[in-house]
Amino acid sequence: MSTKISVEGKMDAIQNIFLHVQDVFFESPEWKRHVAELESTDIEFRSIAYESASMSIALEDLKQGNQFTNWLQFLNDAALAHATQVHVGLGWAFAQQLKNPIAYLAELNSMSRYRVLDGYGYYEGIFRRRRSIINHVKLALEDSVASAALDQGLGRSIWYLNKGIIDDAKNMIEAFAVERHKDLWRGLGIAIAYLGGCNEETLRYIFSKTDLYKTQLATGAMMALVSRDSAKYISADTELVCKIFCNKTAEQILELNYSIKSNLDLKSDDAYAKWIEAFENSFSS
């Protein structure tokens, strides 16, 4: 895809990919039949195809009551490069069924499990806007990291709901309780960097409007770049966002990511939270 496509054009492309895969899996839920088609998706948003497939597979597992055996096989056998989006897709399935995912998180990789809540939050923002965006009702979670991840996903949805208009997105975030703003801005940063479509002038304007939350916006951008690297495609748009928001090249961010992870116990329950904290600290310093 051309990097000249507008923000709305890229949003439309993502929606079309997601819905197409949903149609494919509606015809046949057997994921092994569809891996080649997922792989044929344009590489810029191929991970979205895997996210959509993940939702369909997880919903089938929920229906069958088989503790996500099929979903885990899909993740481990076909989709590890897209692990971030596959966990987000699992969150979509939980959210659609109004099922709290907390009890299942312990079974998942500690660095990926909270992306399930990110997916849950995104779904809530897109499909339950009155509840989550207007009335600010949120799934009650005792796990503070899970709660933050849910707001991160909600922040991603805010970028899409406002069609990439930062002034509208900012107004929407500012209507929330102030203690939720950091996580919402980090989610917005993920969405802006992953989606792309903004030129340098627009990105500088976005950054200028972020006020106290530039660290969170930059951290989200770095998180998006790392997930794109795992999927073996860092778009020029994502690199540009990181240049403007983080003052870092892709290579510098990947080196930072490696350094941070080298100093973490990636199997510990707090690994994901410490990873984000280290990104934020690196930007602040």
N, C-alpha and C positions, 0 to 999 in steps of 0.2 A: 504494500500500500504506500502511496505517496505521503510524505510528511507534510504536504501542502493541504491535505484534506482538513477541513475545519473541525472544531471540537464536536459540533453536532453531527457532522458526517461520520466521525469516528464512533460516536455514541450509537448512531444508526447501524454501523457495521457490526459493533459488538452485539447489539440487540438481535440483528439478523442471524449471526452465528449461533447465539444462544438458543433462539427459537427453532432454528433448523435442526440442531442436535436434539432438542426436545421432541421434535416430530419424528426423527429417526428412531429414538429410543421408545417412543410411543408405539411404533410399528413392531419393534422387537427389542425387549429389554436385555438381550444377551450381548454383553459389552464386547466380547471377543470378536464378534462379527463386525464391529464398527471401528476398531482401532485404526485401520487403514484410512477410513474416512476422516477420523479426528486428525490424523497426521497430515491429511491433504489440505487442512485449513491453512489459510495464509499465515505465515509464521509470526507476523506482528501480533495477532490476537489468537494464536493457536491455543494458548492456555485457557481462553474463554470457552472453547469447545470442550476441553477436558472438565472445566468447572460445570458446564451444563450436563455433561454425561454423569459427573459425580452426583449431582442432585438426583437425576433419574435413577441411578443405581441405588443410592441411599434410600430413596422413597420405596423402591421395590423391596429392599431389605427390611424396612420398617413394616411394610405390608405383610411380609413373610415371617416377621419376628425372629430373624436369624442373627441378631447381634452384629450386623454389618460385616458378615463373613465375605460376602461378594464384593462389597465396597473396598474392604481391605485388600482383597486379591487384586482388584483393579488398580488400586494405588501402588501396590508393591510390584506387580508384574508389568504394568503398562504406563504408569503415570507419575513416577517419582520426580521426573524433571519438572512437573507441573504441580508439585505437592502443595504449594501455597493455595492455588486456585481449587485444587481438589478438596482440600479441607474447607475452603469457603463454600464450595458446593454442598458439602455435608451440612454446613450451617443453614443453607437455603432449605434443605429437606426438613431439618428440625423446626425451623421457623414456620414453614408451610403447615406442618402438623401441630403447631403450638406445643411442641414438646421440649422441655428443658434439657439441654445437652450435657449439663454438668456431670451427671453420673457416668457418662461415657468417656470423659476426657482423659481419665487415668490410663485408658487403654491405648492412647495415642502418643506419638512422639512429642516430647516436651517442648520442642522448638516450633511445632506446627499446631498443637492442639488448640491454642487460643484463636487461631484463624477461623475455627468453627464458629466462635462467637462473633467474629468479624462478619462472617457470612450471614449469621442470624440478624445482626444489626442492620446490614445492608438491605436484607429482605424486608425487615420491618419498615425501614425508611421508604422504600419504593412501593410496597403493597399495603402498608398500614399507616399511611401518612398522617391521617387524623390522630390516630392513637400515639404515634411515636414522635412526629414532627410538630404537630399543632398542640397536642395535649401533653407532650413530653412524658408519656407513660413508658416505663422501662421494665423489662424482665428483672425481677428481684434476684440478685446474685450476691451471695456472701463472699465469694472469691473476688477480691478487688481487681486482680489482673483480668479475669473474665469480664468483669463489668467495664473495665477500660477498653478491652478489645471489642465489646459490643458497641460502645460509642465510637470507636474507630471505624467500624463498618457503617454506622449511621452517618459519620462524617463523609465517607465515600459516597453514600447515596445522595448527600446534599449537593455535591458537585453535579451529579447527573440530574437531580430534580430541578436545578437552576440553570441547566443547559450551559454550564461553563461561565456564567456571569458572576464574577467575584463579589460585586457589591450586594447582589441578592443572596449569595451564599453566606456572606459575612453577616448580613442582617438576620438570616435564619439561625445561624450559630449563636449570635448574641442574645437571642430570645431564650436560650437554655440557661439553666443555673450555671454560674461561673465555674464551678468545680468540674463541669463536664467539658469545658472549652478546649483544654489541652488535647484530649483524646479526639474530639471532633475535628480540630485543626490538623492533627496528624493524619486522620483518615482522609481529609481533603487533600493533603499533600500526596498521599499514595495515589489517589484518583487522578490528580492533575498530571503526575509524572508517568503513570502507567498509560493513561489514555492518550496524552499528547494533543496536538492540534493548535497549540498556542505559539505565536511568534515571540521573539525576544522582548519586544516592547510590551506586549501583553503580560508576559511573565514578570517583568520588572514592576509593572503596575500592580499585579496580584501580590507580589512580595511586599510592596509598599503599603498595602492595605491590611497586612497581617498583624501589625502592631506588636503586642506582647508575645505572639505565638509563632514567631519566625523559626525558633528552634524546632517546634513540633512540625511545622510545615516542611522544613528541611529534612527532618528525620523521616517523615513519610515518603519524601522523594527518594531518599537513600534506600528505604525498605523496598520501594517499587523497583529500583534498579537491581537490587540483589535478587529479587524474585525473577526478573527478566533474565538475569545472567544464568540462573538455574535452568531456565527454559531455553537457554542457548540463543537468545536474541535480545540484545539491548538496542532499542530503537534510537534513532537520532533525536527524536522528540524527548525521550527520557533523559538522554545525555544533556540536552539543552536545559531542561528543567533543573537538573542537578547543578549545572554550571551556574545558573542564576540564583537558585535557592540556597545552595550549599557552598558555592565557590570551590567546587571540587570536580575533578574529572572522574570518569567512570573507573579508570584504573586506580585512582586514589581511594575511591569509595570501596572498591573490591579489596584493596589491600587493608583498609581499615576494618572491613568486615572480617577478613581472615585473622587479623590481629586480635580483634575482640573475641571471636569464637575460640581462638587458641588459648585464651585466658579464662574461659568459662567451662564449667561442667555442663555439657550440653544435655545431659540426662537428668539434671536436677529440675525440680518442679518450678523453680524460679528463673530458669535459663532464659526464657523468652522476655520476661520483664527486665532482666539484667542486660540483655542484648539491646533492647530499646533504650534503656537508661545510658548505656555506654555510647550509643550513637548520639544521644542528646548532649551528653557531656563533651563529646569530641567537637560538636558544633559550637557549644557555648564557649569552650576554651579557645 
